[in-house]
Amino acid sequence: MLGRLWRDTVAMTTLDHKTEPGRQNGSIVWKNLSKYVSIFLVLALSGIILLLRNIHTLEKLNCQTVSTLYQVQSSIHSAFTPDGSSLLYHNHSYCVHLGQEPLPKEAQEERYLLESIAWPEAPPRDTPLRQTSDPAHSQFTILSAGGGREWRVGDQLEALVHMHDFQGHPKRHGGDFLLARLHSPELGAGVAGQVFDHRNGLYSAMFPLLWEGSARVEVTLVHPSEAVAVLRRLREERPDRVFFKSLFRSGFLSETTMCNLCLPANQQPLCNYTDAHTGEPWYCYKPKMLGCDTRINHAKGGYQKHLLTNKEALLFQSGVNIKVPIRASGSDRVVVQPEEKDKPDVDSSSGRVVPSGFYFQGSWQALGGVAVRQFNDSSAITQCLKGKVVSMYGDSTARQWFEYLNAFVPELKEFSLRSPKNVGPFMAVDSTHNILLRYRCHGPPIRFSTVVASEMRYVANELDGLAGGPDTVVVISIWAHFSTFPVEVYIRRLRHIRRAVVRLLDRAPGTLVVMRSANLQALDSEVSLYNSDWFSAQLDSVLRAMFRGLDVLLVDAWEMTLAHHLPHALHPPPVIVKNMMDTILSYICPVRSKRASGDWWRRRVRG
């Protein structure tokens, strides 16, 4: 179009040149050109607007696009990588030793914690599938009560598990990851069992008998020992298997780069976002055209693929060797008679297992601490929380509790902070009863969709900002987003939180602090590589050990999901969440009775 206008202008100028001689030619040319100035300006502005819109579309580069591009890059790279090798780096110590140096006592504690969760030595890496643990060929046997007597409430039941391979041969080493529970569907009863590895292919599943009537033993193979060895390798060598991204923006220019807790610095320059107070490390690759101070948000980028060799992939097959029940060689049921009268107490050092609680008629009964009340009416919750400030910190399992209270208690009105859905922060208020309920996610690593950079705050720093006191309740749940990192990373994070909890309790001793444990979840061949229950079990053991002895209460989500009959899920179903909230509310508003829940069992097992 511009060429056509120019040709018309030249033609007109030439015509004028032939009819008007001399000096008039120049003025005539400008006179004719002036007619098209507005057209030229409109076209120029249109071009600029189109250019700016193309630049602005960079901001809309979403998580799926980044993940897809990265997966293509990984698949191309994997074509030239030997089978089973890591794509980026193997430097386990690089991830572990970032951040502040622990104090000598803390370093000693870390060594003890790592030793306490050490798993039995793995079988050879090239073990064929036919020689690995097979739940279909394995079995368990309920051992008799001894002396031909009947089972009674207060006894301890043992089931001996015999592991075999796919050829039916007995296994000669340990390391399988097993779960066990005793339950009675008709009574709405269930209790978690404790599994002991004899490291010779035999395992003992131990259960306390806590109710009268029929009870059924259930043993499940979560992962064979050979699969656990693969998970352990991934945890140490591939902390990058979940990757993150951040958007950087200044004016109309934006870029998206990859982020993680530890990134190889030899690939490109890094932006260092290590927290100034806790020393918790976090890095992003530096944008090519923007500064590190232009970061806008944080988001999960995606999951790395091609993590396993073909042989290793056979160890993670749904319905074959992931969360498959093991059959009983005889009966899987026992009938429990009432407790024997005048039976002497049993010393706790005699090897008795003491769970944190059990279900009966669908309600959680604690075996330690205060009696768990049933808060079935919203008015009871309102009276319990009257005058309280409840601050919840952590992952989406803590947010689930906020959502439960906000939905169940009509007096609580959510105050819009214009936060992204499922991300937060969130706040609900009951001005009549002076109740404030808050939720905020923990700092990175966190796999939420998009979190504003200014809202990325560490739990320890948030605790240091609380005044505390008898009307303050703090709830913390932090575990699910650490499963892809070496355990030392989780220990370091809990260490900072524990220091902040101690400071909070020192300045405000009446503050109630509640920790939430990890819980079981649904697994398949893909989820197992990132969120396996084996990862969660290891982190859960660390959390319990690190907060033992402090004036901190625990909601045992692990046992509450294991003992229940409903399928495992990352976000437990409402009936389990209600039992968890009943436990927390019972901590906040305890009712001391002459015979609280679990008293009889604590008297039976004297410790």
C-alpha positions as CSV (number, residue, x, y, z in Angstrom):
1,M,0.0,0.0,0.0
2,L,2.9,2.4,0.8
3,G,4.4,1.7,-2.6
4,R,1.2,2.5,-4.3
5,L,0.8,5.8,-2.5
6,W,4.4,6.7,-3.4
7,R,3.9,5.9,-7.1
8,D,0.7,8.1,-7.2
9,T,2.6,10.9,-5.5
10,V,5.5,10.7,-7.9
11,A,3.1,10.6,-10.9
12,M,1.3,13.7,-9.8
13,T,4.6,15.5,-9.2
14,T,5.8,14.6,-12.7
15,L,2.7,15.9,-14.2
16,D,3.1,19.2,-12.3
17,H,6.7,19.4,-13.4
18,K,5.6,19.3,-17.0
19,T,3.0,22.0,-16.7
20,E,4.6,24.3,-14.0
21,P,8.3,25.1,-14.6
22,G,10.9,26.4,-12.3
23,R,10.7,27.1,-8.6
24,Q,7.0,26.1,-8.3
25,N,8.0,22.4,-8.6
26,G,9.2,22.0,-5.0
27,S,6.2,23.6,-3.4
28,I,3.8,21.5,-5.5
29,V,5.6,18.3,-4.4
30,W,5.2,19.1,-0.7
31,K,1.7,20.2,-1.2
32,N,0.8,16.8,-2.7
33,L,2.8,14.9,0.0
34,S,1.0,16.6,2.8
35,K,-2.3,15.0,1.7
36,Y,-0.9,11.6,2.7
37,V,0.8,12.5,6.0
38,S,-2.1,11.3,8.1
39,I,-2.2,8.0,6.3
40,F,1.5,7.5,6.9
41,L,1.1,8.3,10.7
42,V,-1.8,5.8,11.1
43,L,0.2,3.0,9.4
44,A,3.3,3.8,11.6
45,L,1.2,3.7,14.8
46,S,-0.4,0.4,13.8
47,G,3.0,-1.1,13.3
48,I,4.2,0.0,16.7
49,I,1.0,-1.3,18.4
50,L,1.4,-4.7,16.6
51,L,5.0,-4.9,17.8
52,L,4.1,-4.1,21.4
53,R,1.4,-6.7,21.4
54,N,3.8,-9.4,20.2
55,I,6.2,-8.5,22.9
56,H,3.4,-8.6,25.5
57,T,2.4,-12.1,24.5
58,L,5.6,-13.4,26.1
59,E,3.9,-12.9,29.5
60,K,1.4,-15.5,28.5
61,L,3.9,-18.3,28.2
62,N,2.2,-20.7,30.5
63,C,3.3,-23.7,32.5
64,Q,2.3,-26.2,29.9
65,T,4.3,-24.5,27.2
66,V,7.4,-24.4,29.4
67,S,7.0,-28.0,30.4
68,T,6.5,-29.1,26.8
69,L,9.6,-27.3,25.6
70,Y,11.6,-28.7,28.5
71,Q,10.4,-32.2,27.8
72,V,11.3,-31.9,24.2
73,Q,14.8,-30.8,25.2
74,S,15.1,-33.7,27.6
75,S,13.9,-36.3,25.1
76,I,16.4,-35.0,22.6
77,H,19.2,-35.1,25.2
78,S,18.1,-38.6,26.4
79,A,18.6,-40.0,22.9
80,F,22.4,-39.4,23.3
81,T,22.5,-40.3,27.0
82,P,23.5,-43.9,28.2
83,D,20.6,-45.8,29.7
84,G,20.1,-45.0,33.4
85,S,22.3,-41.9,33.7
86,S,21.1,-38.6,35.0
87,L,20.5,-35.8,32.6
88,L,21.8,-32.8,34.5
89,Y,24.0,-33.6,37.5
90,H,24.8,-36.2,40.1
91,N,26.2,-33.9,42.8
92,H,24.2,-34.8,45.8
93,S,26.4,-32.7,48.2
94,Y,25.8,-29.6,46.2
95,C,22.1,-29.5,47.1
96,V,22.7,-30.7,50.6
97,H,25.3,-28.2,51.8
98,L,23.7,-25.0,50.5
99,G,22.4,-22.5,53.1
100,Q,23.6,-21.8,56.6
101,E,26.1,-24.2,58.3
102,P,24.4,-26.1,61.2
103,L,25.7,-25.8,64.7
104,P,27.8,-28.7,66.0
105,K,24.9,-30.1,67.9
106,E,22.6,-29.8,64.9
107,A,25.1,-31.5,62.7
108,Q,25.3,-34.3,65.2
109,E,21.5,-34.5,65.3
110,E,21.4,-34.6,61.4
111,R,23.8,-37.6,61.4
112,Y,21.6,-39.4,64.0
113,L,18.4,-38.6,62.0
114,L,19.9,-40.0,58.8
115,E,21.1,-43.1,60.6
116,S,17.6,-43.6,62.1
117,I,15.9,-43.7,58.7
118,A,18.7,-45.7,56.9
119,W,17.1,-48.4,54.7
120,P,18.5,-51.9,54.4
121,E,21.1,-52.3,51.7
122,A,19.7,-52.6,48.3
123,P,20.0,-55.7,46.2
124,P,22.1,-55.6,43.0
125,R,20.9,-52.9,40.6
126,D,20.6,-55.3,37.7
127,T,18.3,-57.8,39.5
128,P,15.8,-59.1,36.9
129,L,12.1,-58.6,37.6
130,R,11.5,-62.3,38.2
131,Q,13.8,-62.2,41.2
132,T,12.1,-59.2,42.8
133,S,9.4,-59.2,45.5
134,D,6.0,-60.3,44.2
135,P,2.9,-59.7,46.3
136,A,1.0,-62.3,44.4
137,H,3.4,-65.0,45.5
138,S,3.9,-63.6,49.0
139,Q,1.7,-64.4,52.0
140,F,1.2,-63.7,55.7
141,T,0.2,-65.9,58.7
142,I,-1.5,-64.7,61.9
143,L,0.4,-66.3,64.8
144,S,-1.6,-67.9,67.5
145,A,-2.2,-66.2,70.9
146,G,-0.2,-69.0,72.6
147,G,-1.4,-71.8,74.9
148,G,-4.6,-72.2,72.8
149,R,-6.2,-69.2,74.5
150,E,-8.6,-66.7,72.9
151,W,-7.6,-63.3,71.7
152,R,-8.7,-60.5,74.2
153,V,-8.8,-56.7,74.2
154,G,-5.4,-55.5,75.4
155,D,-3.4,-58.3,73.7
156,Q,-1.0,-57.8,70.9
157,L,-1.5,-59.6,67.6
158,E,1.4,-60.5,65.3
159,A,1.2,-61.5,61.6
160,L,4.3,-63.0,60.0
161,V,4.9,-61.9,56.4
162,H,6.8,-64.2,54.0
163,M,8.0,-62.4,50.9
164,H,8.6,-64.3,47.7
165,D,9.7,-63.4,44.2
166,F,7.9,-63.8,40.9
167,Q,9.2,-67.4,40.6
168,G,7.8,-68.3,44.0
169,H,11.2,-68.4,45.6
170,P,11.5,-67.0,49.2
171,K,13.3,-63.7,49.4
172,R,16.5,-63.7,51.5
173,H,16.9,-60.0,52.2
174,G,14.7,-57.2,53.5
175,G,14.0,-53.7,52.4
176,D,10.5,-54.1,51.1
177,F,8.2,-51.2,52.0
178,L,5.0,-52.7,53.6
179,L,2.0,-51.2,55.3
180,A,-0.4,-53.0,57.7
181,R,-3.7,-52.3,59.4
182,L,-6.2,-54.1,61.5
183,H,-9.8,-53.1,60.8
184,S,-13.4,-54.0,61.3
185,P,-15.7,-52.5,58.7
186,E,-18.9,-53.4,60.5
187,L,-17.7,-51.6,63.6
188,G,-16.2,-48.6,61.8
189,A,-12.9,-49.5,63.6
190,G,-9.3,-49.5,62.4
191,V,-5.8,-49.2,63.7
192,A,-2.4,-48.8,62.0
193,G,0.0,-51.7,62.4
194,Q,3.7,-51.5,62.8
195,V,6.0,-53.5,60.5
196,F,9.4,-54.8,61.6
197,D,11.9,-55.9,59.0
198,H,13.9,-59.0,60.0
199,R,16.1,-58.4,56.9
200,N,15.8,-62.0,55.7
201,G,12.6,-61.9,53.7
202,L,10.4,-62.1,56.8
203,Y,8.5,-59.2,58.4
204,S,6.4,-58.9,61.5
205,A,3.2,-56.8,61.5
206,M,2.2,-55.9,65.0
207,F,-1.2,-54.7,66.1
208,P,-2.7,-53.8,69.5
209,L,-6.2,-55.3,70.0
210,L,-8.4,-52.4,71.0
211,W,-12.0,-53.4,70.5
212,E,-14.2,-56.4,70.9
213,G,-15.5,-58.4,67.9
214,S,-14.2,-59.4,64.6
215,A,-11.0,-57.8,63.2
216,R,-9.3,-58.3,59.9
217,V,-5.6,-58.1,59.1
218,E,-4.5,-56.3,55.9
219,V,-0.9,-56.2,54.7
220,T,0.1,-54.2,51.5
221,L,3.3,-54.2,49.5
222,V,3.8,-50.5,48.6
223,H,7.2,-51.0,46.9
224,P,9.5,-54.0,46.6
225,S,13.0,-53.5,47.9
226,E,14.4,-53.2,44.4
227,A,12.0,-50.3,43.7
228,V,13.0,-48.6,46.9
229,A,16.6,-48.6,45.8
230,V,15.6,-46.8,42.6
231,L,13.6,-44.2,44.7
232,R,16.6,-43.6,46.9
233,R,18.8,-43.1,43.9
234,L,16.4,-40.6,42.4
235,R,16.1,-38.7,45.6
236,E,19.9,-38.3,45.9
237,E,20.8,-37.8,42.2
238,R,17.7,-36.1,40.7
239,P,16.4,-33.3,42.8
240,D,15.6,-31.6,39.5
241,R,12.9,-34.0,38.6
242,V,10.3,-31.4,39.5
243,F,11.3,-28.1,38.1
244,F,10.0,-24.6,38.7
245,K,9.8,-21.3,36.8
246,S,9.5,-17.6,37.5
247,L,8.3,-14.7,35.3
248,F,10.4,-11.6,35.1
249,R,8.9,-8.4,33.8
250,S,9.9,-4.8,33.4
251,G,7.6,-2.5,31.4
252,F,6.6,-4.4,28.2
253,L,9.5,-6.8,28.3
254,S,9.1,-10.2,30.1
255,E,11.1,-13.4,30.3
256,T,10.5,-16.8,32.0
257,T,13.4,-18.8,33.4
258,M,13.8,-22.1,35.3
259,C,14.2,-22.1,39.1
260,N,15.1,-24.6,41.8
261,L,16.6,-25.1,45.2
262,C,19.9,-26.0,43.5
263,L,20.8,-25.3,39.9
264,P,24.1,-26.1,38.2
265,A,25.9,-22.7,38.1
266,N,28.1,-23.7,35.1
267,Q,25.3,-23.5,32.6
268,Q,24.3,-19.9,32.8
269,P,24.3,-17.0,35.3
270,L,22.0,-17.4,38.4
271,C,19.8,-15.1,40.4
272,N,20.3,-15.8,44.1
273,Y,17.2,-15.5,46.2
274,T,18.6,-17.0,49.4
275,D,16.5,-15.9,52.3
276,A,18.4,-13.3,54.4
277,H,17.1,-14.5,57.8
278,T,17.0,-18.3,57.5
279,G,19.6,-18.8,54.8
280,E,17.2,-21.0,52.9
281,P,18.6,-21.1,49.3
282,W,16.6,-20.6,46.1
283,Y,17.9,-19.8,42.6
284,C,16.6,-18.9,39.2
285,Y,18.5,-18.7,35.9
286,K,19.1,-15.0,35.2
287,P,17.0,-13.6,32.4
288,K,19.0,-12.5,29.3
289,M,17.6,-9.0,29.1
290,L,16.3,-8.3,32.7
291,G,17.7,-7.9,36.2
292,C,17.1,-10.3,39.0
293,D,15.0,-7.7,40.9
294,T,12.3,-7.9,38.2
295,R,10.9,-11.3,39.3
296,I,7.1,-11.3,39.4
297,N,6.0,-14.8,40.5
298,H,6.8,-18.4,41.1
299,A,5.2,-21.5,39.7
300,K,5.6,-25.2,39.2
301,G,7.1,-25.8,35.8
302,G,6.5,-29.5,35.4
303,Y,7.9,-33.0,35.9
304,Q,11.0,-34.5,34.3
305,K,10.4,-37.6,32.3
306,H,12.6,-40.5,31.2
307,L,13.9,-41.0,34.7
308,L,14.1,-44.8,34.6
309,T,15.7,-47.5,32.5
310,N,13.4,-50.0,30.9
311,K,14.3,-52.6,33.6
312,E,13.6,-50.1,36.4
313,A,10.3,-49.2,34.9
314,L,9.1,-52.8,35.5
315,L,9.4,-52.2,39.2
316,F,6.7,-49.6,39.1
317,Q,3.6,-51.3,37.7
318,S,0.1,-50.5,39.0
319,G,-1.7,-53.6,40.0
320,V,1.6,-55.7,39.9
321,N,4.0,-54.2,42.5
322,I,2.6,-50.8,43.6
323,K,0.3,-50.9,46.6
324,V,-0.9,-54.5,46.1
325,P,-2.4,-56.4,49.0
326,I,-0.7,-59.6,50.2
327,R,-3.0,-62.6,50.8
328,A,-3.2,-64.6,54.0
329,S,-2.1,-68.2,54.0
330,G,-4.9,-69.1,56.4
331,S,-7.6,-66.9,57.9
332,D,-7.0,-63.2,57.9
333,R,-9.5,-62.6,60.7
334,V,-9.6,-63.0,64.5
335,V,-12.4,-62.7,67.0
336,V,-11.5,-60.5,70.0
337,Q,-13.1,-61.2,73.4
338,P,-13.5,-58.6,76.2
339,E,-10.5,-57.6,78.2
340,E,-9.5,-60.1,80.9
341,K,-10.2,-58.9,84.4
342,D,-7.4,-58.2,86.9
343,K,-4.8,-58.7,84.2
344,P,-1.5,-57.2,85.3
345,D,-0.1,-54.1,83.5
346,V,2.5,-54.6,80.8
347,D,5.8,-52.8,80.8
348,S,6.2,-50.7,77.6
349,S,9.7,-51.9,77.2
350,S,8.4,-55.4,76.4
351,G,8.1,-54.6,72.7
352,R,4.4,-53.6,72.7
353,V,3.4,-51.2,69.9
354,V,1.4,-48.2,71.0
355,P,-0.3,-46.3,68.2
356,S,-1.4,-42.6,68.5
357,G,-5.0,-43.7,68.3
358,F,-7.6,-45.7,66.4
359,Y,-11.0,-45.4,64.8
360,F,-14.1,-46.8,66.5
361,Q,-17.6,-46.2,65.0
362,G,-15.9,-43.9,62.5
363,S,-14.5,-41.5,65.1
364,W,-10.8,-41.1,66.0
365,Q,-10.0,-42.2,69.6
366,A,-6.6,-40.8,70.8
367,L,-4.5,-43.0,73.0
368,G,-2.5,-40.2,74.4
369,G,-3.1,-36.6,75.6
370,V,-6.6,-35.2,75.8
371,A,-9.8,-36.9,74.8
372,V,-10.9,-36.2,71.3
373,R,-14.4,-34.6,71.2
374,Q,-16.8,-34.7,68.3
375,F,-17.5,-31.1,67.0
376,N,-20.5,-32.0,65.0
377,D,-22.2,-28.6,65.4
378,S,-20.8,-25.4,64.0
379,S,-21.8,-23.5,67.2
380,A,-19.5,-25.8,69.2
381,I,-16.6,-24.8,66.9
382,T,-17.5,-21.1,67.2
383,Q,-17.5,-21.3,71.0
384,C,-14.2,-23.2,71.0
385,L,-12.5,-20.6,68.7
386,K,-14.0,-17.6,70.4
387,G,-11.4,-14.9,70.8
388,K,-8.7,-16.9,69.0
389,V,-6.3,-16.1,66.1
390,V,-5.6,-19.3,64.2
391,S,-2.7,-19.1,61.8
392,M,-2.1,-22.0,59.4
393,Y,1.1,-22.4,57.5
394,G,2.2,-25.0,54.9
395,D,1.1,-26.9,51.9
396,S,-2.3,-27.7,50.5
397,T,-3.0,-30.2,53.3
398,A,-3.0,-27.3,55.7
399,R,-5.1,-25.2,53.3
400,Q,-7.6,-28.1,53.4
401,W,-8.2,-27.4,57.1
402,F,-8.8,-23.7,56.4
403,E,-11.3,-24.6,53.7
404,Y,-13.1,-27.1,56.1
405,L,-13.6,-24.5,58.8
406,N,-14.5,-21.8,56.4
407,A,-17.2,-24.0,54.8
408,F,-18.5,-25.6,58.0
409,V,-18.8,-22.5,60.2
410,P,-21.3,-20.0,58.7
411,E,-20.2,-17.2,61.1
412,L,-16.8,-17.2,59.5
413,K,-16.8,-14.9,56.5
414,E,-13.9,-15.1,54.1
415,F,-12.2,-11.7,53.5
416,S,-11.1,-11.4,49.9
417,L,-7.4,-10.7,49.6
418,R,-7.7,-11.2,45.8
419,S,-5.4,-14.2,46.1
420,P,-5.2,-16.9,43.4
421,K,-7.5,-19.9,44.0
422,N,-5.8,-22.8,45.8
423,V,-2.8,-20.6,46.5
424,G,-3.6,-17.9,49.1
425,P,-3.0,-16.2,51.3
426,F,-6.5,-16.5,52.7
427,M,-8.3,-15.0,55.7
428,A,-11.7,-15.5,57.3
429,V,-13.2,-13.4,60.1
430,D,-16.0,-13.8,62.6
431,S,-16.3,-10.3,64.0
432,T,-19.1,-11.2,66.4
433,H,-17.0,-13.9,68.2
434,N,-13.7,-12.2,67.5
435,I,-12.2,-15.1,65.5
436,L,-9.5,-14.7,62.9
437,L,-8.5,-17.6,60.7
438,R,-5.5,-17.3,58.3
439,Y,-3.7,-19.5,55.8
440,R,-0.4,-18.9,54.1
441,C,1.7,-21.3,52.0
442,H,5.2,-22.1,52.9
443,G,8.2,-20.8,51.0
444,P,9.9,-22.6,48.1
445,P,10.0,-25.4,47.0
446,I,6.3,-25.4,46.5
447,R,4.4,-26.8,43.5
448,F,1.5,-24.4,43.3
449,S,0.3,-23.0,40.0
450,T,1.4,-19.4,40.5
451,V,2.4,-17.6,43.6
452,V,3.2,-13.8,43.6
453,A,6.9,-13.4,44.5
454,S,6.1,-11.0,47.3
455,E,3.9,-13.7,49.0
456,M,6.7,-16.3,49.0
457,R,7.5,-16.3,52.7
458,Y,9.2,-18.9,54.9
459,V,7.3,-20.3,57.9
460,A,10.1,-19.5,60.3
461,N,10.0,-15.8,59.4
462,E,6.2,-15.7,59.7
463,L,6.5,-17.3,63.2
464,D,9.0,-14.6,64.2
465,G,6.4,-12.0,63.3
466,L,3.8,-13.4,65.7
467,A,3.2,-11.9,69.1
468,G,1.7,-15.3,70.4
469,G,-0.1,-15.8,73.6
470,P,-2.9,-18.0,75.0
471,D,-5.3,-16.8,72.3
472,T,-2.9,-17.8,69.5
473,V,-3.0,-21.1,67.7
474,V,-0.4,-22.0,65.1
475,V,-0.8,-25.0,62.8
476,I,2.0,-26.2,60.5
477,S,2.0,-28.8,57.7
478,I,5.1,-29.0,55.6
479,W,6.2,-32.2,53.9
480,A,4.6,-32.9,50.5
481,H,6.8,-30.6,48.4
482,F,10.1,-31.9,49.8
483,S,9.8,-35.5,48.6
484,T,12.0,-34.9,45.5
485,F,15.0,-33.5,47.5
486,P,17.6,-35.2,49.7
487,V,16.4,-35.6,53.3
488,E,19.1,-33.1,54.5
489,V,17.1,-30.3,52.7
490,Y,14.0,-31.2,54.8
491,I,16.0,-31.4,58.0
492,R,17.4,-27.9,57.3
493,R,13.9,-26.5,56.7
494,L,12.5,-28.1,59.9
495,R,15.6,-26.8,61.8
496,H,14.7,-23.2,61.0
497,I,11.0,-23.8,61.9
498,R,11.9,-25.4,65.1
499,R,14.2,-22.5,66.1
500,A,11.3,-20.1,65.4
501,V,8.9,-22.3,67.4
502,V,11.2,-22.3,70.4
503,R,11.6,-18.5,70.2
504,L,7.8,-18.1,69.9
505,L,7.2,-20.3,73.0
506,D,9.9,-18.5,74.9
507,R,8.3,-15.1,74.4
508,A,4.7,-16.3,74.6
509,P,4.5,-19.6,76.5
510,G,0.7,-19.9,76.2
511,T,0.8,-20.2,72.4
512,L,-0.6,-23.5,71.1
513,V,1.5,-25.0,68.3
514,V,0.2,-28.0,66.3
515,M,2.3,-30.0,63.7
516,R,0.7,-32.1,61.1
517,S,2.4,-35.3,59.9
518,A,2.5,-36.6,56.4
519,N,-0.3,-38.8,55.1
520,L,-0.6,-41.7,52.6
521,Q,-1.7,-41.0,49.1
522,A,-2.7,-42.8,45.9
523,L,0.2,-44.0,43.8
524,D,0.8,-45.1,40.3
525,S,3.9,-45.7,38.1
526,E,4.4,-41.9,37.6
527,V,3.4,-40.5,41.0
528,S,5.6,-43.0,42.7
529,L,8.7,-41.3,41.3
530,Y,7.9,-37.9,42.8
531,N,5.5,-38.5,45.8
532,S,5.9,-42.1,46.9
533,D,4.7,-43.0,50.4
534,W,8.3,-44.2,51.0
535,F,9.5,-40.6,50.6
536,S,6.7,-39.4,52.9
537,A,7.5,-42.1,55.5
538,Q,11.1,-41.0,55.7
539,L,10.2,-37.3,56.1
540,D,7.5,-38.2,58.6
541,S,10.1,-40.0,60.8
542,V,12.4,-37.0,60.7
543,L,9.6,-34.5,61.6
544,R,8.5,-36.6,64.7
545,A,12.1,-36.9,65.9
546,M,12.9,-33.2,65.5
547,F,9.9,-32.0,67.4
548,R,9.9,-34.7,70.1
549,G,10.3,-33.2,73.6
550,L,9.0,-29.7,72.6
551,D,5.7,-28.3,73.8
552,V,4.2,-29.0,70.4
553,L,1.1,-31.2,69.6
554,L,0.9,-33.6,66.7
555,V,-2.0,-34.5,64.4
556,D,-1.0,-38.0,63.3
557,A,-2.3,-37.8,59.7
558,W,-0.2,-40.9,58.8
559,E,-2.0,-43.2,61.1
560,M,-5.3,-41.5,60.6
561,T,-5.1,-42.3,56.8
562,L,-3.6,-45.7,57.3
563,A,-6.2,-46.9,59.8
564,H,-9.2,-45.7,57.8
565,H,-10.9,-47.9,55.2
566,L,-11.2,-45.2,52.5
567,P,-8.7,-45.1,49.7
568,H,-5.5,-43.1,50.2
569,A,-5.4,-39.6,48.7
570,L,-3.0,-36.7,48.9
571,H,-5.9,-34.7,50.2
572,P,-7.8,-37.0,52.5
573,P,-11.6,-37.2,52.1
574,P,-13.9,-35.0,54.3
575,V,-14.6,-37.7,56.9
576,I,-10.9,-38.0,57.8
577,V,-10.4,-34.2,57.6
578,K,-13.2,-33.8,60.1
579,N,-11.5,-36.2,62.5
580,M,-8.3,-34.3,62.1
581,M,-10.1,-31.0,62.9
582,D,-11.8,-32.6,65.9
583,T,-8.4,-33.5,67.2
584,I,-7.1,-29.9,66.7
585,L,-10.2,-28.4,68.3
586,S,-9.9,-30.8,71.2
587,Y,-6.3,-29.6,71.7
588,I,-7.6,-26.0,71.7
589,C,-10.5,-26.7,74.0
590,P,-9.6,-29.7,76.1
591,V,-12.1,-31.4,78.4
592,R,-10.4,-33.3,81.2
593,S,-12.5,-36.2,82.4
594,K,-11.8,-38.8,85.0
595,R,-11.5,-41.4,82.2
596,A,-10.3,-39.7,79.0
597,S,-10.1,-41.5,75.7
598,G,-7.3,-44.0,75.7
599,D,-6.7,-44.0,79.5
600,W,-7.4,-47.7,79.8
601,W,-4.8,-48.5,77.2
602,R,-2.2,-46.2,78.8
603,R,-2.8,-48.0,82.1
604,R,-2.4,-51.4,80.5
605,V,0.9,-50.4,78.8
606,R,2.9,-48.8,81.5
607,G,5.9,-46.7,80.4
